[in-house]
Amino acid sequence: DPKAKADLEEIVHPLVMEALKGLLALERAKGTKIALVEGALLLSSPHIEHEEFDLFIWLSVPEKERRRRLLASGLDAKTVARRLSAQADLVPPKIPNLITVDGKGPPEEVAKRVFSAIERYFGETLTSS
């Protein structure tokens, strides 16, 4: 139900944004240079303050691979179909600080591409901890 989903997001996403702002402020105070926040649905939400973030990364993964991953995670076929249907209209927003990264392949390969995109954007080498 799209209306119920929108109503829920209108309640939840502003609360998530406030919590994120607090967490990011704490990380900045500790001297953290880069904090990664996972939130595909948040990126498309009108309730998120994009100016709070330096960079957005959109992982582009074909539906066939998303379906395979969801089924491999243990979800049943009906749940997977419902989830993919609900995400069918998700497209990256048109914002200047968004980079699309190929999300196909094993997680280790995707992580390398994400780190590489971050390094190119900020012009510095990252080390993971």
C-alpha positions in Angstrom: 0.0 0.0 0.0 1.9 3.1 -1.2 -0.1 5.5 1.0 0.7 3.5 4.1 4.3 3.3 3.2 4.5 7.1 2.7 2.7 7.7 6.0 5.1 5.4 7.8 8.1 7.1 6.2 6.8 10.5 7.1 6.8 9.4 10.8 10.0 7.4 10.8 12.4 9.2 8.4 12.5 12.5 10.3 13.3 10.6 13.5 16.0 8.7 11.8 17.4 11.9 10.4 17.6 13.5 13.9 19.3 10.4 15.2 21.8 10.5 12.4 22.6 14.1 12.9 23.4 13.4 16.5 25.6 10.4 15.7 27.4 12.2 13.0 28.0 15.2 15.3 29.6 12.8 17.9 31.8 11.2 15.2 32.9 14.7 14.0 33.8 15.6 17.5 35.9 12.5 17.8 37.8 13.5 14.7 36.2 10.8 12.4 36.9 11.9 8.8 34.5 9.5 7.0 31.4 7.8 8.4 29.4 5.5 6.2 25.6 5.4 6.6 23.7 2.7 4.9 20.2 3.7 4.0 18.9 3.2 0.4 15.4 4.1 1.3 16.5 7.2 3.1 18.4 8.6 0.1 15.1 8.7 -1.8 13.2 10.2 1.1 12.0 13.8 1.0 12.4 13.8 4.8 16.2 13.5 4.7 18.4 16.6 4.9 20.9 16.0 2.0 23.1 18.9 3.1 24.1 17.0 6.2 26.1 14.6 4.1 29.2 15.1 1.9 28.6 12.3 -0.4 26.0 9.7 -1.4 26.8 6.4 -3.0 24.1 4.5 -4.9 24.8 0.8 -5.4 23.4 -0.2 -8.8 22.5 -3.9 -8.8 20.4 -5.6 -11.4 17.1 -7.1 -10.1 18.2 -10.6 -11.0 21.1 -10.3 -8.7 19.1 -8.6 -6.0 16.6 -11.5 -6.2 19.4 -14.1 -5.9 20.9 -12.3 -2.9 17.5 -12.0 -1.1 16.7 -15.7 -1.7 20.1 -16.7 -0.5 19.6 -14.7 2.7 16.7 -17.1 3.6 13.7 -15.0 2.6 10.9 -16.9 0.9 10.0 -16.2 -2.8 6.8 -14.4 -1.9 8.6 -12.0 0.4 11.4 -11.4 -2.1 8.8 -10.7 -4.9 7.0 -8.2 -2.6 10.2 -6.5 -1.6 11.5 -6.1 -5.2 8.1 -4.8 -6.3 8.2 -2.2 -3.5 11.6 -1.1 -4.7 10.8 -1.1 -8.4 10.4 2.7 -8.5 13.6 3.4 -6.5 15.9 5.5 -8.6 18.9 7.6 -7.5 17.9 11.2 -6.8 19.4 14.0 -9.0 21.7 15.5 -6.5 25.3 16.7 -7.2 27.1 14.8 -4.6 25.9 11.3 -5.6 28.1 8.7 -7.2 26.7 5.5 -8.6 28.8 2.4 -8.0 28.5 -1.0 -9.6 27.1 -3.3 -6.8 27.4 -6.6 -8.7 29.6 -9.3 -7.5 30.8 -10.5 -4.1 30.7 -8.1 -1.2 34.5 -7.8 -1.0 34.6 -6.6 -4.7 31.7 -4.1 -4.1 33.5 -2.8 -0.9 36.6 -2.2 -2.9 34.7 -0.2 -5.5 32.9 1.8 -2.8 36.2 2.6 -1.1 37.8 3.6 -4.5 34.8 5.9 -5.2 35.2 7.6 -1.8 39.0 8.0 -2.3 38.5 9.6 -5.7 35.8 11.9 -4.4 37.8 13.1 -1.4 41.2 12.8 -3.0 42.8 10.8 -0.3 43.6 7.2 0.5 41.5 5.4 3.0 42.6 2.7 5.5 40.0 0.4 7.0 39.9 -0.5 10.6 
